[in-house]
Amino acid sequence: MFVLALLIGIVAGLRTMTAPAAVAWAAYNGWLPVQGTLLGFLGHWIAPPLLTVLAAVELVVDLLPGTPSRKAPTQFGARIVSGGVAGAALGASGDAPLMLVGLVAGVIGAVLGTLGGAAARSQIAAALGGDLPAALIEDFVAIVGAFVIVQLAR
């Protein structure tokens, strides 16, 4: 569970809203037992489509030239919160201490994903001669990664 929470945090570091959208779909489908916890809202019928729309908007906004760096305080903070929530949801299968472990792992993953993702994207963009291919690769990694992580958490 710790590894999956860390990995979903890394996804949050790459794309803020992809991680909570993935865990919301998992919670809604009954794969993550968040009912009766502070994260029970993730299993509500409105959460998955709402978070999915926000994730899709983020994918588009990320491609715009005026989008702030993920390392700016507000963006970095949002990724940390997102990673913590997603990680805690993966820890919800146990008791409160496991949720806390998941939260901490998700936060650590979000920091790693934010900083590592920014560095990797810069290197990929330089190698491919532009930011668009690097951004699309990062989108792919975040989306597929989130899907695989929630499948493994079932």
C-alpha positions in Angstrom: 0.0 0.0 0.0 2.8 2.4 0.8 4.3 1.9 -2.6 1.0 2.5 -4.4 0.3 5.6 -2.3 3.8 6.9 -3.1 3.2 6.2 -6.8 -0.2 7.9 -6.9 1.5 10.9 -5.3 4.1 10.9 -8.1 1.1 11.0 -10.5 -0.2 14.0 -8.6 3.2 15.7 -9.0 2.9 15.2 -12.8 -0.7 16.2 -13.1 -2.5 17.6 -10.1 -6.0 16.4 -10.9 -5.3 13.0 -12.5 -4.6 11.3 -9.2 -7.7 12.3 -7.4 -9.8 11.6 -10.5 -8.4 8.1 -10.6 -9.0 7.4 -6.9 -12.5 8.9 -7.1 -13.4 6.4 -9.9 -11.9 3.6 -7.9 -13.9 4.7 -4.8 -17.1 5.1 -6.8 -16.7 1.6 -8.2 -16.1 0.1 -4.7 -12.4 -0.7 -5.3 -11.3 1.6 -2.5 -13.3 1.5 0.8 -13.5 5.2 1.6 -17.1 5.1 2.8 -17.4 6.2 6.4 -14.0 8.0 6.3 -13.1 11.6 5.8 -12.6 10.7 2.1 -16.1 9.3 1.6 -16.9 12.2 -0.7 -14.6 10.5 -3.3 -17.1 7.7 -3.7 -20.1 10.0 -4.3 -21.5 9.8 -7.8 -20.6 13.5 -8.6 -16.9 13.3 -7.6 -15.5 11.1 -10.4 -17.0 13.0 -13.4 -16.2 16.4 -11.7 -12.6 15.5 -11.0 -12.3 14.0 -14.5 -13.4 17.3 -16.1 -10.9 19.1 -13.9 -8.2 16.7 -14.9 -9.1 17.2 -18.6 -9.0 21.0 -18.3 -5.6 20.7 -16.6 -4.3 18.7 -19.5 -5.3 21.5 -21.9 -4.2 24.4 -19.7 -0.8 22.8 -19.2 -0.1 23.3 -22.9 -0.8 27.0 -22.8 2.3 29.3 -22.9 1.2 31.4 -19.9 0.7 28.5 -17.5 2.8 28.9 -14.3 5.5 26.5 -13.3 4.4 23.5 -11.3 7.1 24.6 -8.8 5.4 27.9 -8.1 4.0 27.9 -4.5 0.3 27.6 -5.4 0.8 24.9 -8.0 3.3 23.0 -5.8 0.9 23.2 -2.8 -2.0 21.9 -4.9 0.0 18.9 -6.0 1.0 18.1 -2.4 -2.6 18.3 -1.3 -3.7 16.2 -4.3 -1.1 13.6 -3.7 -1.9 13.4 0.0 -5.6 12.9 -0.6 -5.0 10.3 -3.2 -2.5 8.5 -1.1 -4.8 8.5 1.9 -7.6 7.1 -0.2 -5.3 4.2 -1.1 -4.6 3.7 2.6 -8.3 3.7 3.4 -8.6 -0.1 3.2 -7.1 -0.2 6.7 -7.7 1.8 9.8 -6.8 5.5 10.5 -3.0 4.9 10.9 -2.9 3.3 7.4 -4.7 6.3 6.0 -2.1 8.5 7.6 0.7 6.4 6.1 -1.0 6.7 2.7 -1.3 10.5 3.1 2.4 10.8 4.0 3.5 8.6 1.2 1.2 10.5 -1.2 2.8 13.8 -0.1 6.3 12.5 -0.5 5.4 11.1 -4.0 3.9 14.5 -5.0 7.1 16.3 -4.1 9.1 13.7 -6.0 6.8 13.8 -9.0 6.7 17.6 -9.1 10.4 18.1 -9.0 11.3 15.0 -10.9 8.6 15.6 -13.5 9.8 19.1 -14.1 13.3 18.0 -14.6 12.4 15.0 -16.8 10.1 17.2 -19.0 12.8 19.8 -19.5 15.2 17.0 -20.6 12.7 15.4 -22.9 11.7 18.7 -24.4 15.4 19.5 -25.1 15.9 16.1 -26.6 12.8 16.2 -28.8 13.2 19.9 -29.7 10.0 21.2 -28.1 7.8 21.2 -25.1 4.6 19.8 -26.7 6.0 16.2 -27.3 7.4 16.2 -23.7 4.0 17.4 -22.3 2.1 14.7 -24.2 4.5 12.0 -22.9 4.0 13.3 -19.4 0.2 13.3 -19.9 0.4 9.7 -21.1 2.6 8.6 -18.1 0.3 10.3 -15.6 -2.9 8.9 -17.1 -1.7 5.3 -17.6 0.2 5.3 -14.3 -3.0 6.4 -12.4 -5.0 3.7 -14.1 -2.5 1.0 -13.4 -2.1 2.1 -9.7 -5.8 2.0 -8.9 -6.1 -1.4 -10.7 -3.3 -2.7 -8.5 -5.1 -1.3 -5.4 -8.2 -3.3 -6.0 
